[in-house]
Amino acid sequence: MAAGGSRRASVSFIHADRAIDPRGGEHIGSESPVGLLVDLDAFGSMSFARRRVKRGEAVYHAGDRFSAIYAVSSGFFKVGNVDAAGREQVMGFFMRAELFGLDGIGAGRYDGTAAALEDSEIVVLPFALMEAMAQEDAAMQRQLHALLAREIARGHGVMMLLGSMRAEERLAAFFLNLSRRFVCRGYSPSEFHLRMTRQEIGSYLGLKLETVSRLFSLFREKGLIEVRQKHVSIVDIAGLEGVLRDHGREA
């Protein structure tokens, strides 16, 4: 599973719009070794192995025994599953300062396969060690439980939201979500390079490739976005938000 040798990394944390170094100070867009939600600041004294992952390489496969959760230090990942007919269902995309692998906690095995969409780096957080420490420290226990509860709620919320939307609203929500996540990491809210393919976007949003391609063209014709291969510029953020407001009025 490892790509190259492991190193050790102390923990830094990100909360919404700021990155926080445990040694003190705040820095927007920090390239810190690991980004975690601030809810785990009680674990800040721990050190974890850091690992490089090549583009296309899997961190774990569906059905593998659950052992750790992973923090994205740099790069981009997708988690998905392949059905009996060979169709991939993408369950999520993860960027710097986000966690993946929590889907394995309940059953003791990972539900999907996590693969790098570009050369990336992760920090391995052994879950048994974190649980053991949490049992000895009330603050750690509260923070670990809060993280798990929020991640579960977030996943359910995204699926419920997308399930109630029309196709164009799903793609608008996808772009706006990416924009907000990039802003939280100190990047441009309107200029970004899509690491995933349109096929993968469609799989995540529950749309056919042809529908995604048609909507890209429609959004471009409406002046909402500009597209140059995989580079996307959001020209009219308010216009994309208007697509979702239209959904709210019709609901």
N, C-alpha and C positions, 0 to 999 in steps of 0.2 A: 504493500500500500504506500509506503513512503517513497517520496521522490527526492532523492538526495539525502544527505545526513540531517539529523535533527539537531536543533540548537535549543537553548533555553531562553525564555522570554518572560519578563515580568509584565504585570497587567496594567494597561491604561484603559480608561473608560470613556465612552461617549454618551452624552445625554441630549437628545433632540438636536440642538444647534451648537453644541460646544463639545470639544474634546478636552478631557481633563487628565493631566499627568499626575500620578500619585505622589510625585515629588513636589507638586505645587505648581500653580499657574494654569492658564487656559490657552489653547491655541487652535484656531479654526483650521480645519483641513489637515490636521496632524497626520503624518505617516507613521504613527506609533505602531509598535510590534503587534499589538492586539487591541481590538476595540470591543468593549463589552458595554452592555447597558449599565447605567450608574447604579442600578438596583443590586449589583454584585460588588459594590465597593468594599464590603467586608472581606472579600477574597483577594484584596489588592496586594497582600504580602506574599501570595503564592507565585511560584514560577512554573511555567508550562513549556512543553516542547513545541517548537515552531518548525513547520515543514513546508517545503516548496512543492507545488503541484503543477505539472505541465498541462498545457491545453489539451483537453480531451481525456485526461486521466481521471479515473474515478477515485474518490476518497474512500467510499464504501459502496457496496452493491446492495440492492434490495434483497432482504433475507439474511444479510450478514448479522452476526451477533452484535447487539448494541454494547458499546464500551465507552463512548465519549461523545460529547457535543463539540462543535467546532466554531471558532470565531474567525471571520475573514479578516486577515491583516492587509491583504492587497489582492486585487483581481476580482473575478466575478464567477459565480457558480450557479448551476441549476440543479434542482432535485426533481426527479421524475421516475416514472415506472413504465414498463412496456407490457402491454396485454398479450393474450395468447395469439392475436392476429398480427402482432408486431407493431402495433400503433403505440406511440409514446404519449403518455399523459404527463405534462409538466405540472408539478405541484407548487413550484416556487422558484424565484430568482433571488440571489443573495449577493450583496456587495460589501465593501469594507465596513467594518464595525457592526456587522450583523451575524447572528448565530444560526447554524443549521444542524440537523441531526437529532432534534428533539422528538421527531416522530418515532424514534426507537425506544423511548422510555417506557411506554405502556406495555408493549408486547415483548420487550427484551430483544427485538430485532428491528433493523431499519426497514421502513416501509417502502422507501424508494432508493434510487441510485443517485448519489451526489457526484457531479462531474464538473471540472473546471472549464469555463468557456474561453479562458485565456490563461497564459502563464500566471500563476497566482501563488499566494502564500497563506497558510492557515496556522492557527494555534490550537493545539489539541488539549481539550479540557476533560480529563478522565472523570467520568460521572461518579464512579464509586468513591474516588478520593474526595470529590466535592460533597457527596452525601455524608461520608464519614466525618468530615470537618463540620458539616452543618449540624450533625447530631451532638457535637460537643460545644457548639456556639449558637445561642439563640438568634443573634443578629444574622448570621449566615443562613440559618434555617429559614427565617422569615424572608430574606432576600431571594433565596433559591426558589422557595414556593411561589413568591410573587412573580418571578420571572416565568416560571412554568405556566402559571395561571394566565398571565397576560399573553404569552405566545399562543396558547390554545385558543383564547378568546379572539386574538387577532386573526388567526387562521380561519376560524368559523365566520368572523365578520366579513372577511374578504370574499369568501365563497357565497355567503348569503347576499352580499351586495351585488356581485357579478351575476348571480343567478336571477336577479330581478331586473336586469338591464337589457336594453336592446344592443345590437352589435356595435353601433357607433358610440354608444355610451360606454361600453366596455373598453374600447380602444382609447377613448378620451380619458377615462379613469386611469388606464394603464400609464399613459404619458404623464398625467398630472402626478401620479404616485411616484414615478421615476424622478420627476422634477423635484418634488419635495424631499425625496431621499438624497438626491445629489446636493441640494442646498444644505441639508443637515451636515454634510461632509465638507462643506466649504467650496463646492464646485458650482459651475454655472447652472441656473435653473432652466435655461433654455437651449443650451448647446451640449449635446452628448452623443457618444458613439454607442450604438446598440451592439452589445456583445452577443445577443441571441438572434436567431434567424426569424423570419416571419412565420415559418412553420411552427417554431417553438412558441412564439407569441400567441399564435392561434390555438395551439394545444393548451396553453395556460388559460386563455380566455374562453375556451370552449367554442372556437370559431374555426371554420375551414380556411385553408390557405388562400383560396380564391376570395373569400370575404375579407380577410385581412388586407390583401393586395388592393382590393377595390376601395376599402376604407382609407388606406394610405393615399390613394389617388384622390378620393373625395375630399379629404382633409387638406390636401395640397391645393386643390382647385378652389376651396373656400378660403384659402389664405391662412389656415390655422398652423400649418407646418411647412417646412421645406425639407426635402430629403435628397441627400447625395450619397448614394450607395447605403452604407450603414450609419452615416452621420445624419442626425436629426436635429433640426432647429425648430423650436417652438416659436412661431412668429406671433401668435395671438393666444396668450394664456387665458385671458378673459373669455375668448371665444370658446376654448375647450371647456372652461368652467360653465359656460352657457349651455353647452350640450348636456351637461349633467343637471343644470337647473331646469331644462326642458323636461328631463326625465321626472324631476320632482313635481312639476306642475301637472304632468299627465298621470302620475301614480294615484 
